[in-house]
Amino acid sequence: MKECIACHSRQIKQVDIITRDDVFTLIENSEVVVSPQSQKIIKFVCLNCGFLNLYAEDYF
């Protein structure tokens, strides 16, 4: 199981991020976002401290 790199909590949830102007909203992950560079962007939020963790994986 993943853990938060900021507070080491295991209360992590995979989410999607929707932005509009200078406000963003987190929603539960419902589908994988695929970029044209053949990478998927994985987003996690810590339910304990609120830290957002974003990273990309190649999926060739």
C-alpha positions in Angstrom: 0.0 0.0 0.0 1.2 3.5 -0.8 2.0 6.0 1.9 2.2 9.8 2.0 5.7 11.1 1.4 5.0 14.2 3.6 3.4 12.7 6.7 3.8 8.9 6.1 0.0 8.2 6.6 -1.4 5.3 4.6 -4.7 7.2 4.1 -4.1 7.8 0.4 -6.8 8.1 -2.3 -6.3 8.2 -6.1 -8.1 11.2 -7.5 -8.7 13.3 -10.6 -8.1 17.0 -10.6 -10.4 19.5 -12.4 -9.2 23.1 -12.8 -11.2 26.1 -13.6 -9.6 29.6 -13.5 -7.6 29.6 -10.3 -9.7 27.0 -8.4 -9.2 23.2 -8.5 -11.5 20.4 -7.4 -10.5 16.8 -6.4 -12.9 14.0 -7.4 -12.5 10.3 -6.9 -10.7 8.7 -9.7 -13.1 7.4 -12.3 -10.8 6.9 -15.4 -7.2 7.1 -16.4 -6.0 10.3 -18.0 -3.8 9.6 -21.0 -1.5 12.3 -22.5 -0.4 12.3 -26.1 3.2 11.4 -25.0 2.0 7.9 -24.1 2.0 8.5 -20.4 -0.6 8.2 -17.8 -0.7 10.8 -15.0 -1.4 9.3 -11.6 -2.7 11.6 -8.9 -3.0 10.8 -5.2 -4.1 12.9 -2.2 -3.4 12.2 1.4 -6.6 12.3 3.5 -4.5 13.0 6.6 -2.5 16.1 5.6 -3.8 17.0 2.1 -0.5 16.5 0.2 -1.0 16.0 -3.5 1.4 13.5 -5.2 1.5 13.6 -9.1 3.6 11.3 -11.2 3.7 9.9 -14.8 4.2 6.4 -15.9 5.1 5.2 -19.4 2.7 2.4 -20.5 4.2 1.4 -23.9 
